[in-house]
Amino acid sequence: MRLILLHPEIARIDCEDCKKFAYNMKTGERFLHGKDPIPVREPPCAKDDKICRKVRPGYSDLSEENMRIVADIEFFEQIGKIPDDPEFHRYRKIVSDVRRSVEAARAKDEQYDMLLAMVKSRR
């Protein structure tokens, strides 16, 4: 879930496809030669598990059921009608907690970037 919120471009890459074709790990798009995808001998995670935010194939993928639950929560929040269901509220709280955690991580990254820029400007 954190991956989807922080790095949606990486989250949407199919690991099996990444094993076959080169991807831009910043945009989540395949590298192309003309219209054809560029084949690879091995995925980037085979050499260094820090290159891909997923770490390794399947490590951070949501199950089909969890993807459906997240989609349902987003749908009901968008239309403004929250079901009166204890299980729905439990899942919604989990998703809300993850969202808050992601926002805190983003804020921390922004503070770090700002401090780094200040240090660089003083040199």
Legacy VTK file of the C-alpha trace (Angstrom):
# vtk DataFile Version 3.0
C-alpha trace
ASCII
DATASET POLYDATA
POINTS 123 float
0.000 0.000 0.000
2.837 2.418 0.830
4.397 1.646 -2.541
1.171 2.487 -4.372
0.883 5.816 -2.556
4.556 6.826 -2.635
5.625 5.367 -5.972
2.588 4.572 -8.141
4.763 4.564 -11.253
6.769 1.625 -9.886
3.805 -0.139 -8.281
2.113 -0.572 -11.653
5.090 -2.367 -13.241
4.409 -6.076 -13.650
7.449 -7.886 -12.218
7.166 -10.673 -14.795
7.267 -8.105 -17.603
10.206 -6.323 -15.946
12.126 -9.618 -16.049
11.802 -9.500 -19.856
11.932 -5.805 -20.770
13.790 -2.658 -19.655
11.871 -0.089 -17.602
12.580 3.472 -16.592
12.478 3.136 -12.811
11.584 6.825 -12.360
8.562 6.901 -14.674
7.473 3.253 -14.683
7.442 3.254 -18.490
9.107 0.686 -20.713
12.194 1.764 -22.618
11.471 1.456 -26.325
13.555 1.138 -29.467
11.139 2.667 -31.919
7.887 0.940 -30.993
9.499 -2.233 -29.636
10.299 -2.822 -25.954
13.985 -3.355 -25.196
14.668 -6.875 -23.879
16.841 -7.420 -20.798
18.916 -10.375 -19.640
17.839 -9.886 -16.033
15.720 -7.399 -14.076
17.412 -4.545 -12.198
16.610 -6.159 -8.831
18.777 -9.175 -9.723
21.942 -7.136 -9.142
20.825 -4.601 -6.545
17.606 -4.719 -4.535
17.822 -0.955 -3.934
17.228 -0.068 -7.606
13.547 -0.995 -7.556
11.247 0.253 -4.797
9.550 -3.172 -4.832
12.853 -4.658 -3.576
12.281 -7.980 -5.347
9.475 -9.516 -7.452
6.241 -9.915 -5.537
7.680 -8.542 -2.298
5.390 -5.530 -2.079
2.482 -6.499 -4.331
-1.020 -6.229 -2.901
-3.195 -9.303 -3.241
-6.177 -9.092 -5.598
-8.468 -8.948 -2.564
-6.514 -6.101 -0.968
-6.445 -4.155 -4.247
-10.230 -4.541 -4.432
-10.631 -3.367 -0.827
-8.486 -0.271 -1.442
-10.412 0.481 -4.656
-13.728 0.117 -2.786
-12.567 2.456 -0.020
-11.443 5.062 -2.553
-14.724 4.736 -4.469
-16.945 5.188 -1.420
-14.827 8.093 -0.159
-15.126 9.803 -3.550
-18.911 9.513 -3.669
-19.216 10.444 0.006
-21.256 7.413 1.056
-19.444 5.286 3.604
-21.055 1.873 4.219
-22.180 1.138 7.772
-20.106 -2.025 7.994
-17.619 -2.731 10.834
-15.232 -4.622 8.558
-15.245 -1.797 6.004
-14.441 0.690 8.797
-11.617 -1.528 10.055
-10.025 -1.686 6.594
-10.624 2.029 6.085
-8.742 2.769 9.310
-5.806 0.621 8.158
-5.694 2.453 4.818
-6.003 5.792 6.623
-3.080 4.886 8.908
-0.942 3.985 5.895
-1.890 7.250 4.173
-0.884 9.242 7.281
2.404 7.357 7.436
3.048 8.127 3.770
2.249 11.816 4.272
4.656 11.925 7.226
7.361 10.291 5.087
6.751 12.835 2.311
6.941 15.725 4.771
10.192 14.350 6.172
11.620 14.023 2.645
10.596 17.615 1.858
12.285 18.859 5.036
15.420 16.914 4.187
15.453 18.332 0.646
14.993 21.862 1.996
17.826 21.451 4.504
20.071 19.991 1.823
19.322 22.938 -0.478
20.139 25.368 2.349
23.458 23.654 3.035
24.355 23.654 -0.678
23.472 27.343 -1.024
25.928 28.253 1.747
28.885 26.659 -0.014
LINES 1 124
123 0 1 2 3 4 5 6 7 8 9 10 11 12 13 14 15 16 17 18 19 20 21 22 23 24 25 26 27 28 29 30 31 32 33 34 35 36 37 38 39 40 41 42 43 44 45 46 47 48 49 50 51 52 53 54 55 56 57 58 59 60 61 62 63 64 65 66 67 68 69 70 71 72 73 74 75 76 77 78 79 80 81 82 83 84 85 86 87 88 89 90 91 92 93 94 95 96 97 98 99 100 101 102 103 104 105 106 107 108 109 110 111 112 113 114 115 116 117 118 119 120 121 122
